[in-house]
């Protein structure tokens, strides 16, 4: 018996586990401290009333034999939810067949599990800084990783290098952690590159609902040629507050084929073997998100987070701290003041202001010297956190 030796190449713990341990140790030493958490991107607003109503009805369905649901007919998702998601994409001018949509328990799971479809010798291209899951799941499999520098100089929106080889390409827009968002011309460059390389784009659109600037794409499939080279991962965690409910979806177009093999068919076969599907109750709640009433209600919650972001941006502007994000994203990516390292700034904010953020170094080498704050907090606590931050600046 031999273990997977690639696990030895992972960091000691997942980024947010490390943060939790540091905060717990501080809280133990300072039990009176009123800590404001703007680190992990967990939501604080309750589920929309339309979702709650749908969940109640689904519970009643399970109480009657004639409407009871056991195993889902398949692991891909109930037709009622897949059809609702396909209808949502029409808002962006994207036509999808419901069979191209696969319901899962969140983008994080699908991003990791999707790697079952690909050979371990494939070269992976990942922007740095980046959501740690992209890196860690490939390290676990032992794939060679090539990093693409996302820096202040390129607005944290790197473009492809035609001279660099890649098989699997990760993109996230609006980006976690930097909050930067690609425009259509930039995404077209990536689609053209993937087609030329005969590579697959793994496109994370978990934060598309936060886009406010007109003209920015909400889906990679708004870009010509994307259906031949891209898959898209989406989540209801931040869009509709499903962090505790767990529901997302992945789009694999029929045109996405390699060597005559449909990646959608491979994924369907993989999920049928390793996944029993998202619960009936959760899928009914998710269906309600895409109703007119559900859309109106989740927009109210998103507007609350966007107001938090505005408060944070104004505070950073007054302090003269450079940052990206906040406009099309719930994240603000700020430069650590006075040349501090990102973990040093984490400790400084925790000890001097009892504010918890996320050190940029945890997202990659290019994150050193940068720091992520989230706009998902309670509005009153967000305002208090910014007041504390400004007092430090004085």
N, C-alpha and C positions, 0 to 999 in steps of 0.2 A: 504494500500500500504506500503510495506517494502522494503528498499534498501538491496543490497547485503552487509552485514556487513563485509565480508572478505576484502573489499577494505580498511577498516580502518587499516588493518595490513600491508599495503604497505608503503614504504618510502614516504616522502613528495612529491618527484618528481622523475622522471626517471633520472638516472645518468647523461646522456648527456644534459638534460635540465638544471640541476644544473650547469654543467660546462659552458654552454652557458650564463647563467645569470651572473656568476662570471666574465667571460671574457667581457661581455657587460658592466658591471659596471666598470671594469678596463679601458676599452677603452673610456668610457665617461669621466673618470677623467684624462686620458692621451691620448687625441686625436692624438697626434703626434707619438705615439708608433707604431712600425712596428712589429706587432704580427705574429709569425709563428705558424701555427696550425698543431700539430702532435698528436692530441687527437682523435677526431672522425675518424673512418676508412673510410672516403669518398675518392673516387678515384679522380685523377686530369687529367688523360690522356683522350683524346676524344675517342669516339666510333671508332671501326675499320672501315676502308673504305668499307670492304665487308658488314658490317652491315648497313652502311649508304646507300649503293647501294640498298640493300634489302628493306630498309625502303622507299626509293624513289619509287621503283617498287610497293610496297604495297600500297602507296598513289595513284599511277596511277590506280591500281586495283579498288580502291574505287571510282574512277571517272568514271568508265564505268559500265553500267548495267550488262553486261555479266560476269564481274569479281568481282562485288560488293559483299562484305561479311557483313551481319548483325550479328545477334546472332550466336555464335559458335554452331555447331551441339550438343555439350555437353560442360560441364564445365571442362572436364578433359584435354583439349588441342587438337589442330589440329593434325591429324595423321602425317603430314609432320614433325612436331617438335618432337613428341614422337618417331618416327622412327629414327630421327637424333640423339637423345639422346641415344637410345638403341645402335646405331652404335658406339657412343663415348665410351660406357662402354666396348665394345669389346677390346679396347686398354688395359684394365686391366685384360683381360681374364674372364670377367663377362658377361654371357648371360642373357639378359632380353627380355621379350616380351614387345612391346610398350604399351600394355594394363596395364602393371604394373607400368607405369610412369604417374604421374599426374602433369600437368603444373599449376603453381600458380604464384602469384605476388611477391614472395620472400620467403626465408626460415623463416624469422621472423614471417610472417603471418601464414605459415603452422605449425610452431612449436607451436604457440599459439592455433590455431584453431583445431589442431589434438586432443587436450584434450577433445573435445566434445565427443570423442569415448569412454572415460574411466570414470568409476565410481569415485566419489569424495572421496571414502574411500580408494582408492589405495594408498599405500605408495610409495613415490617418492624418489629416490636416486640421489643426485646431487653433483658432485665434487665442492669443494670450494678452490680457486676462480673460478668464472664461468660467462659466458655471462648472464646479468641480466634477460633476457627474460625467461630463464628456470625457475627461481625462481618466478618472479612476476606473471606469468600466472598461476602457481599452487597456489600461495597465493590467487589470485583472486577467485579461486574455493574452497579454504579451504582444500586442500589436505595436509595430514601430510608429511613433508619433512625431510629426513635424509641426513645429509651432510657428504661427504667423504673428508678427508683432503688431499689436493694437496699442497705439501710443497717443499721447497728447498731440503730437505732430500730425497724425492722420485722423484726428478726431475720434479715435478708437473705432474706426471703421475701415479696416484694412481691405485692400482689393487684391485680387489674385495675381500671382507671379507666374507668367506663362512658362517660365523656365523651371518651375518646381512641379514635381510629379506628385499626384495624390489619387487615392482610390475612394476614400470616404472623407467627406468635407462637412464640418459642423459650422452652422451659422445660427445666430440667435438675434432676432430683431423684432421689437426693441430689445436691446441687449441687457442681459444680466451678467455682470454687475454694473456696466458703465452707463446704461440708460440711453446710449446712442442708437439711432435708427437709420437703416439704409433707405435711400430713395430708389426709384424704379431703375434709373440708369445704372446705379451701382449693383443692384441685384441682377440686372441683365448681364453685367460683366461676369458675375459669378455663375450664372446659368450657362453662358457661352463657354466659360472655362470648364465647367463640369461636363458639358457635352463633348468638348474637344478632348478632354482627358478620359472620357468614358467612365466617369466617376459618379458616385451617388452623393447628392446633397441631403444632409439630415438637417432640416430647417425647423428650428424651435420658435413657434409663434405664440408662446404662452402669454405674452403681454400685449397682443395686438389690440385688445379692447381699450388700452390706454393711449392709443395714438390720437392726437388731436390736430396735428398739422395736416392740412389738405394736401392730397397728392401722394402721401406716403403709403406704400402698399401694406395691406393687412395680411396678405397671403402671398406666398412664393408663387402660387399658381396664377397670379395676375401678370406674371412675366412670361412672354412667349418662349416656348421650348421647355418650360419647367416640368411639365408633366412627363417628359421623357427622361428626366434625370433627378427629380427631387421627391422626397416624402416630407410631410409636414406633421409636426407634433403640436398639439394644442391641449390646454388644460382649463378646467372650470375652477381651479383652486383660487386664483386671483381674480378672474373675471366675475365669478358668482359666489365666492366665499366657500368653496367646496374643499378647503384644506382638511377639514375633518370628515368630509363625506367621501372623498376620493373618487373622482371621475374625470376623464379626459378622453381624447380621441386622436387617432393618427390617420392621416389620409395617404393612401398609396394608390395613385392613378393606374388605370389599366395599361396605359402606355409605358409604365415604368417596368421595363423588361431588359434582362441581360442574358445573352446567350440563348435567347428564345424562351427564357423562363420569367414568369410573372412574379415580381417580388410580393405583390398582394397575395397571390396563391401560396407562396412560401410562408408568409406571415400567418395566414389563415391556418395553415397546417401546423405551424409552431404553436399558435395560441390554442388550437384544439387539443394539443397534447399537454401543454403546461399551464393552461389558464382556464378557469371555469366561468369566467365572465363577471361583469359587475352586477351587483344585486338588482333585482327588479325594483325595489324601493328607490334606490339611488338613481336608476335610469329614468324613472317617472319624475323624480325631482329635477333631473337634468333636462328632460323634455320641456318642463315648465319654464326653464331659463330662456328658451327660444320662442316663447309666445310673445305677442306684443306687450302684454302686461308684465311678463317676466323681464323683457328687455328694458322697459321703462324703469322698473324697480332696481335692477342691477346697475343701471346707469346712475341712479341716485347714490348708490354706495360708492361707485367708482368716482363720482364727482366729489364725494367727501374726501377720498384719498388724494384726488387731484388738488383739492384745496389745501390739504396738508403739505403737498409738494410745493405749492405756491408760497406758503408760509416759510418753508425751509429755504427755498431759493432766495426769497427776500432777505432772510437773515444772513445767508452766505454772501449775498451781494453787498450788504452793509459792512460785513467783515472783510470784504475784498478777497474772499477765498475762491479760487478757480474751481469750476465743477462742470460736469456734463450731466445729462439726464434731467428728470423732473418734468419736462414738457410732454414727452410722449411715453413716459415711463414712470412707474412708482418708485424708482430708485434714483438717488442722487450720488454721484461719484465725485468726491471732492479731493483736492490735493491737500495732503497733510501740511499744516502750517509749520514754518520755521525749520523745514527740512527734516522733520521727524519721520522715523520709520513707521510703517502702518501698525505694527504691534505695539510700538511705543506710544503712538497716538491712542490706540485702544486703551491701554493702561491709563494714560493721562486723562481721557474723558471719563473713564470709570471711576477713577480715584478723586478727580477734581470736580466732576459735575454729575456723577452717577448716571451717565448716559452710556448705553451699550450700542455699538455699531459693529461693522464687520471689517476687519483689516484687509486691505487690498491684496496683500501678499498671499492670502489664502486662495486667491483666484488665479495666481500665477506670478511668474517673475516680473512681468510688466505692471503688476498691481502694487509692487513695493512703492511706498510713498504716497499711496492713494487709500481712500477709505469710503466704504459704502454705508449710506443711511437709507432706511426705507420710509415710505410715506403711508404705511399701513397701520400706523399707531392710532390711538385715540386722539381726537382733535385737541382736547384740552392738554393732554400730556405732550403732544407734539409742540404746541405753543410754549409750554413750560420748558421743554428741552431746548428749544431755540433761544429762549430767554436766558437759560443757564449758559448756553454756548456763547451768547453775546456778552454776558458778564465776564466770561473767561477772556474774551477778546479785548476787554477794556483793561 
